[in-house]
Amino acid sequence: MIEMLQLAEPERLILLDIYCYLVIFLETPLRSFKQLSPLLVTESTALDVQTRLSALPCLLFLKDASKVARMQNTSNDDRLAGLDPEEWDEIDVGTRIDLNGKTTYHVLTSDRKVGYFVEKVYNEQQNLVRIVKRGKNSRSETDFSPDNGDVVRIFEACTLPDGNSMTKEIVYFEDRSTETVIVISPDGELIRTVQRESVGIRTLSQGQTDYKQSCVPSVTINHTMDPKTGKLVQREQVRWLKDGQRALTELFYFGSSGVVYKYTKILYHASGGPFLEETHRYGPESNLLRREIIQYNPTGVQTAADLTMYDDGGEIVQRSTTYYDHRGSAVSTDATDNSALESWLEDGGRMLKRLEEAAGE
C-alpha cells in the first residue's frame, strides 16, 4: 500500500511538482489530495505545495500558453455570439501613449475558453476614436466621431463556414448610411458584392452582383424602395455577357399596393446597344392592357414598333405595326381594329345560325 511507503526527499519533491502541475493546469483543490493518500498529503505537505507554486513561475507561463492554445482550438459551438456580455472577463494588458493619443489593449476571456483581443484608441483629448477587435477568424473596427462620440464607420472581416472571406463596411453620414459587402473565395476570386443605402433601419436601395470565374459579372439584382413608406418601387435584373456587356435587362415597377403595373425587358446586341425592347402595362387587377415591342438596329436607331391593346378580359382589341427608316422617321403603319372584325364575325355567325334553323324546318 502507498500509505506504508517511506519516501526519500527527492521522491517527495517530484510528487510535489506533480501536485503543482495538477493545481495549476487542472485547478484541483488541495483537499482532494487528502482523499488519495493521507501519508503523502499532510498539512506540512500542503504548505510545501503552496511554497513550490510560488517558486514555479514557468508553470504559470505554461498554464497561460495552454489556455491560449485551447482558446484557438475551440469548437464551432463555442462561438463569440453564444456568450452573454456578463460572462466576459476583460483584462487590461497594456497602454501605449504617442503623439496621436493613447491606445489601450485588452483581452476578453470566459470560462468557455473563448476570447478575442480588444484595442481602444484615444485622441489627445482622451476621447475614444476607435475600437479594434481581433478573434481567431474575424476582425472588426469601429470608428467614433471625436466631437460627439457617434459611430461613423464599422468595418468587419471574417471567414465564412464554406471557406470564403467576407468583408463588410458601413459608413454613417448625417442623413443616411451606406453598406458594402464583398465575398472572396479562398483563391482570391471575387464571388459577390452587395451595396445598400439606408436611412435609419429603412433601406432605400440595394444592389447585388454575382460573379463567375475571372471576376466576370453574371447576374445583378437591384432594388429601389420608396423613402417614405419603405415599399418596393422598382426591381432590376441584369444578365451579363462574358465581355462585361449586358445581355438582358428586366425592370419591374410596383404601385403603392405592391402590384406590378409595368414590366420592361430589353435584349442587347453583341456590341452593347439595345436590340429589342418589350414593355407591358397592367391594370389594377394585374391584367395585361398594353404590350409594345420596339426593335433597334446596332446603332441604336428605332426600326420597327408593334403595339397591341387588350380589354379587361384579356382579348386583343387593337394592333398596329410601324416601320422606320435609317434616321428613325416613321415610314408606314399597319393598323387592325379587332373590334370591327369581331363584330363582323359575330354577325356572320348569327346569319349562319338562322340559315341552319330555316333548313331544319
C-alpha positions as CSV (number, residue, x, y, z in Angstrom):
1,M,0.0,0.0,0.0
2,I,1.2,3.5,-0.8
3,E,0.4,4.6,2.8
4,M,3.2,2.2,4.0
5,L,5.9,3.6,1.7
6,Q,8.8,5.6,3.2
7,L,9.6,8.2,0.6
8,A,13.0,9.9,0.2
9,E,13.4,13.6,-0.1
10,P,13.9,13.6,-4.0
11,E,10.9,11.4,-4.5
12,R,8.8,13.7,-2.3
13,L,9.8,16.7,-4.2
14,I,8.9,15.0,-7.5
15,L,5.4,14.3,-6.1
16,L,5.1,17.9,-5.0
17,D,5.9,19.0,-8.6
18,I,3.2,16.7,-9.8
19,Y,0.7,18.2,-7.3
20,C,1.7,21.7,-8.5
21,Y,1.0,20.7,-12.1
22,L,-2.4,19.4,-11.1
23,V,-3.2,22.5,-9.1
24,I,-2.1,24.8,-12.0
25,F,-3.4,23.1,-15.0
26,L,-6.3,21.1,-13.7
27,E,-7.2,23.5,-11.0
28,T,-7.6,20.6,-8.5
29,P,-8.2,21.8,-4.9
30,L,-5.6,20.6,-2.3
31,R,-8.3,19.0,-0.1
32,S,-8.9,16.3,-2.8
33,F,-5.3,15.0,-2.4
34,K,-6.1,14.0,1.2
35,Q,-8.6,11.6,-0.1
36,L,-5.9,9.9,-2.2
37,S,-3.2,9.4,0.3
38,P,-3.2,10.6,3.9
39,L,0.6,9.9,4.1
40,L,1.6,11.8,1.0
41,V,-0.6,14.9,1.6
42,T,-0.2,16.1,5.2
43,E,-0.7,19.6,6.5
44,S,3.0,20.2,6.0
45,T,3.0,18.8,2.5
46,A,0.1,21.1,1.6
47,L,2.2,24.0,2.8
48,D,5.1,22.8,0.7
49,V,2.8,22.7,-2.3
50,Q,1.9,26.3,-1.8
51,T,5.5,27.2,-1.5
52,R,6.5,25.4,-4.7
53,L,3.6,27.1,-6.5
54,S,5.1,30.5,-5.8
55,A,8.5,29.3,-6.9
56,L,7.5,27.9,-10.3
57,P,6.6,30.9,-12.5
58,C,7.5,28.9,-15.6
59,L,4.5,26.6,-14.8
60,L,2.3,29.7,-14.6
61,F,3.5,30.8,-18.0
62,L,2.8,27.3,-19.4
63,K,-0.7,27.5,-18.0
64,D,-1.4,30.8,-19.8
65,A,0.1,29.3,-23.0
66,S,-2.1,26.3,-22.6
67,K,-5.2,28.4,-22.2
68,V,-4.3,30.3,-25.4
69,A,-3.9,27.1,-27.3
70,R,-7.2,25.7,-26.1
71,M,-8.8,29.0,-26.9
72,Q,-7.6,28.8,-30.5
73,N,-8.7,25.1,-30.9
74,T,-12.2,25.7,-29.6
75,S,-15.1,24.0,-31.4
76,N,-17.7,25.8,-33.5
77,D,-20.2,25.5,-30.7
78,D,-18.1,28.0,-28.6
79,R,-18.7,31.0,-30.8
80,L,-18.4,34.5,-29.5
81,A,-22.1,35.2,-30.3
82,G,-23.2,32.5,-27.9
83,L,-21.8,34.3,-24.9
84,D,-23.7,36.8,-22.8
85,P,-21.8,40.1,-22.0
86,E,-21.8,39.3,-18.3
87,E,-19.8,36.1,-19.0
88,W,-16.8,38.0,-20.3
89,D,-13.8,38.9,-18.2
90,E,-11.8,41.9,-19.5
91,I,-8.1,42.0,-18.8
92,D,-6.0,45.2,-19.4
93,V,-2.8,44.1,-21.0
94,G,-1.1,47.4,-21.6
95,T,-1.2,51.0,-22.8
96,R,0.7,52.9,-25.4
97,I,0.9,56.7,-25.5
98,D,2.3,58.6,-28.5
99,L,1.9,61.9,-30.3
100,N,-1.5,60.9,-31.7
101,G,-3.0,60.0,-28.3
102,K,-3.4,56.9,-26.1
103,T,-4.0,53.2,-27.1
104,T,-5.1,50.6,-24.6
105,Y,-5.0,46.8,-25.2
106,H,-7.4,44.4,-23.6
107,V,-8.2,40.6,-23.7
108,L,-11.7,39.3,-23.3
109,T,-11.9,35.7,-21.9
110,S,-14.5,33.5,-20.4
111,D,-14.9,30.1,-18.7
112,R,-15.7,28.5,-22.1
113,K,-12.1,29.2,-23.2
114,V,-13.2,31.6,-26.0
115,G,-11.8,35.1,-26.3
116,Y,-10.6,37.9,-28.5
117,F,-8.3,40.9,-28.3
118,V,-9.6,44.5,-28.0
119,E,-7.7,47.6,-28.8
120,K,-9.0,51.0,-27.8
121,V,-7.6,54.2,-29.3
122,Y,-8.0,57.7,-27.8
123,N,-7.1,61.1,-29.2
124,E,-5.1,63.9,-27.4
125,Q,-8.3,64.9,-25.6
126,Q,-8.7,61.4,-24.3
127,N,-11.8,60.8,-26.4
128,L,-12.4,57.3,-27.7
129,V,-11.9,57.3,-31.5
130,R,-11.6,53.6,-32.4
131,I,-12.2,50.1,-31.1
132,V,-10.5,47.2,-32.8
133,K,-11.5,43.6,-32.0
134,R,-9.5,40.6,-33.2
135,G,-10.5,37.0,-33.0
136,K,-9.4,33.7,-34.4
137,N,-11.3,34.1,-37.7
138,S,-12.7,37.6,-37.5
139,R,-11.7,41.2,-37.1
140,S,-13.8,44.4,-36.6
141,E,-13.1,48.1,-36.4
142,T,-15.4,50.8,-35.1
143,D,-14.6,54.5,-35.6
144,F,-16.2,57.2,-33.4
145,S,-16.5,60.9,-34.0
146,P,-14.1,62.7,-31.7
147,D,-16.7,65.6,-31.4
148,N,-19.8,63.8,-30.2
149,G,-18.8,60.2,-29.9
150,D,-21.2,58.9,-32.6
151,V,-20.3,55.9,-34.7
152,V,-19.1,57.0,-38.1
153,R,-17.7,53.7,-39.5
154,I,-17.9,50.0,-38.9
155,F,-15.6,47.5,-40.6
156,E,-15.8,43.7,-40.2
157,A,-13.8,40.9,-41.8
158,C,-14.4,37.2,-41.2
159,T,-14.1,33.7,-42.7
160,L,-17.4,32.0,-43.6
161,P,-18.1,28.3,-42.9
162,D,-17.6,27.5,-46.6
163,G,-14.1,28.9,-46.6
164,N,-14.9,32.2,-48.3
165,S,-13.8,35.5,-46.8
166,M,-16.3,38.3,-46.3
167,T,-15.7,42.0,-45.6
168,K,-18.4,44.5,-44.6
169,E,-18.1,48.2,-44.2
170,I,-20.8,50.6,-43.0
171,V,-20.3,54.4,-43.3
172,Y,-22.7,56.7,-41.5
173,F,-23.5,60.2,-42.7
174,E,-25.7,62.8,-41.3
175,D,-28.9,61.7,-43.1
176,R,-28.1,58.2,-44.4
177,S,-25.7,55.3,-44.3
178,T,-24.0,53.1,-46.9
179,E,-23.1,49.5,-46.6
180,T,-20.7,47.5,-48.8
181,V,-20.3,43.7,-48.6
182,I,-17.6,41.8,-50.6
183,V,-17.3,38.0,-50.7
184,I,-14.0,36.5,-51.9
185,S,-13.1,32.8,-52.5
186,P,-10.0,31.2,-50.9
187,D,-8.3,31.6,-54.3
188,G,-8.8,35.3,-54.3
189,E,-11.7,35.3,-56.9
190,L,-14.5,37.8,-56.5
191,I,-17.8,35.9,-55.8
192,R,-20.3,38.5,-54.7
193,T,-20.7,42.2,-54.0
194,V,-23.7,43.9,-52.2
195,Q,-24.3,47.6,-51.8
196,R,-27.0,49.0,-49.6
197,E,-28.1,52.6,-48.8
198,S,-30.4,53.2,-45.8
199,V,-32.0,55.8,-43.6
200,G,-32.1,54.5,-40.1
201,I,-33.5,51.0,-40.3
202,R,-35.2,51.7,-43.6
203,T,-33.5,50.6,-46.8
204,L,-33.6,53.0,-49.7
205,S,-31.7,50.9,-52.3
206,Q,-29.9,47.6,-52.5
207,G,-27.8,46.0,-55.3
208,Q,-26.2,42.6,-55.5
209,T,-23.9,41.2,-58.2
210,D,-22.8,37.6,-58.5
211,Y,-19.6,36.9,-60.4
212,K,-18.2,34.0,-62.5
213,Q,-14.6,33.0,-62.7
214,S,-12.0,35.6,-63.5
215,C,-14.3,38.3,-61.8
216,V,-16.7,38.4,-64.7
217,P,-20.2,39.6,-63.6
218,S,-23.0,37.0,-64.1
219,V,-26.3,38.4,-62.6
220,T,-27.1,41.8,-61.0
221,I,-30.3,42.4,-59.0
222,N,-31.1,46.0,-57.8
223,H,-34.0,47.1,-55.6
224,T,-35.3,50.6,-55.1
225,M,-37.7,51.5,-52.2
226,D,-40.0,54.4,-51.5
227,P,-38.2,56.6,-48.9
228,K,-41.5,57.5,-47.3
229,T,-43.1,54.1,-47.0
230,G,-40.2,51.7,-47.4
231,K,-42.1,49.7,-50.0
232,L,-40.5,48.2,-53.1
233,V,-40.8,50.6,-56.1
234,Q,-38.5,49.1,-58.8
235,R,-36.7,45.8,-59.3
236,E,-34.0,45.5,-61.9
237,Q,-32.4,42.2,-63.1
238,V,-29.4,42.2,-65.4
239,R,-27.6,39.3,-67.1
240,W,-24.1,39.9,-68.4
241,L,-22.1,38.6,-71.2
242,K,-18.5,37.3,-70.8
243,D,-17.1,40.5,-72.1
244,G,-18.9,42.6,-69.5
245,Q,-21.7,43.8,-71.8
246,R,-25.3,43.5,-70.9
247,A,-27.2,40.6,-72.4
248,L,-30.7,41.1,-70.8
249,T,-32.3,43.7,-68.6
250,E,-35.7,43.3,-66.9
251,L,-37.4,46.1,-65.0
252,F,-40.4,45.6,-62.7
253,Y,-42.3,48.7,-61.5
254,F,-44.6,48.4,-58.4
255,G,-47.5,50.5,-57.3
256,S,-48.4,51.6,-53.8
257,S,-50.4,48.4,-53.3
258,G,-47.4,46.2,-54.3
259,V,-48.8,45.1,-57.6
260,V,-46.7,45.3,-60.8
261,Y,-48.1,47.9,-63.2
262,K,-45.3,48.0,-65.7
263,Y,-42.7,45.5,-67.0
264,T,-39.9,46.1,-69.4
265,K,-37.5,43.6,-71.0
266,I,-34.5,44.7,-73.1
267,L,-32.3,42.4,-75.2
268,Y,-29.0,43.8,-76.4
269,H,-26.8,43.5,-79.5
270,A,-23.3,41.9,-79.0
271,S,-21.9,45.4,-79.5
272,G,-23.8,46.6,-76.4
273,G,-26.7,48.6,-77.9
274,P,-30.4,47.6,-77.4
275,F,-31.8,45.2,-79.9
276,L,-35.4,44.5,-78.7
277,E,-37.4,46.3,-76.0
278,E,-40.7,44.9,-74.8
279,T,-43.0,46.8,-72.4
280,H,-46.1,45.5,-70.7
281,R,-48.6,47.7,-68.8
282,Y,-51.1,46.1,-66.4
283,G,-54.4,47.1,-64.9
284,P,-55.4,47.2,-61.2
285,E,-56.2,43.5,-61.3
286,S,-52.8,42.7,-62.8
287,N,-54.4,42.1,-66.2
288,L,-52.4,42.9,-69.3
289,L,-53.7,46.1,-71.0
290,R,-50.9,47.1,-73.4
291,R,-47.9,45.4,-75.0
292,E,-45.3,47.4,-77.0
293,I,-42.3,45.9,-78.8
294,I,-39.6,48.1,-80.3
295,Q,-36.7,46.9,-82.5
296,Y,-33.4,48.8,-82.9
297,N,-30.5,48.5,-85.3
298,P,-26.9,48.1,-84.0
299,T,-26.5,51.9,-84.0
300,G,-29.5,52.4,-81.6
301,V,-32.0,53.7,-84.2
302,Q,-35.6,52.5,-83.9
303,T,-36.6,50.4,-86.9
304,A,-40.0,49.0,-86.0
305,A,-42.6,49.2,-83.3
306,D,-45.5,46.8,-82.6
307,L,-48.4,47.9,-80.3
308,T,-51.1,45.6,-79.0
309,M,-54.1,46.7,-76.9
310,Y,-56.2,44.3,-74.7
311,D,-59.6,44.7,-73.0
312,D,-60.3,43.8,-69.3
313,G,-60.9,40.2,-70.3
314,G,-57.5,39.8,-72.0
315,E,-58.8,39.8,-75.6
316,I,-56.9,41.8,-78.3
317,V,-58.9,44.8,-79.3
318,Q,-56.3,46.7,-81.4
319,R,-53.0,46.0,-83.0
320,S,-50.7,48.2,-85.1
321,T,-47.1,47.9,-86.6
322,T,-45.0,51.0,-87.5
323,Y,-41.8,50.8,-89.6
324,Y,-39.0,53.4,-89.5
325,D,-36.2,54.4,-91.9
326,H,-32.5,54.5,-91.0
327,R,-33.0,58.0,-89.5
328,G,-35.7,56.8,-87.2
329,S,-38.6,58.5,-89.1
330,A,-41.9,56.6,-89.5
331,V,-42.3,55.2,-93.0
332,S,-45.6,53.2,-92.8
333,T,-48.1,51.9,-90.3
334,D,-50.4,48.9,-90.5
335,A,-53.3,49.1,-88.1
336,T,-56.0,46.5,-87.4
337,D,-59.2,47.2,-85.5
338,N,-60.0,43.8,-84.0
339,S,-63.3,45.1,-82.5
340,A,-64.8,45.7,-86.0
341,L,-63.5,42.3,-87.2
342,E,-65.0,40.6,-84.2
343,S,-68.4,42.4,-84.8
344,W,-68.4,41.2,-88.4
345,L,-67.7,37.6,-87.3
346,E,-70.5,37.8,-84.8
347,D,-72.9,39.0,-87.4
348,G,-71.8,36.2,-89.8
349,G,-72.3,33.7,-87.0
350,R,-75.8,34.8,-86.3
351,M,-76.6,34.7,-90.1
352,L,-75.4,31.1,-90.3
353,K,-77.4,30.1,-87.3
354,R,-80.6,31.4,-88.9
355,L,-79.9,29.6,-92.1
356,E,-79.4,26.3,-90.2
357,E,-82.7,26.9,-88.3
358,A,-84.5,27.6,-91.6
359,A,-83.1,24.4,-93.2
360,G,-84.2,22.4,-90.3
361,E,-87.8,23.5,-90.6
